[in-house]
Structure formats: structure tokens, C-alpha cells
Amino acid sequence: MTHPKAAGEIFNLAPDDVVAFEQVLPRMAEITGFPMIDVFMPGIAVRYQSSNAKIKELLGFRPRHSFLS
């Protein structure tokens, strides 16, 4: 990165919209050509959410695509 405010910083590059693994994994398998394998994992489902607020505020970043497009 060449932006002076980026020096020494770490940024999350995340979509604005929250996406579920169930939505994303089939598309990722299609794009990569890897097979989609269903696996049962007992217990409570884990959900992750990232924020791109820091890179927006410091560098003016604006996503041009959604995660699924």
C-alpha cells in the first residue's frame, strides 16, 4: 500500500454485508473447482463477522463488490 496512513497498520478487508458459510461455500467450491463435502459437526454453529470500518475511515476504502458477486 502506498497510502501514508497505511504504514504500520493492519486492516480487515471485509464485505459490508454479513454472509453465512452456507451461502459462500458452494460458490467458493464452484470458483475453485474443489468439491463441496458436507460434514456434520456437533455443537453450536460458530459465526464470524469482520468489520472494514478502520480501512474505510483511515483510507477511504469502499468495497466495489459484495462477497457473493
Protein Blocks (a to p, Z undefined) as FASTA:
>chain_A
ZZfklgopacddddfbdcdfklmmmmmmmmnopacdddddedjdddddddfklmmmmnop
acfbdfkZZ
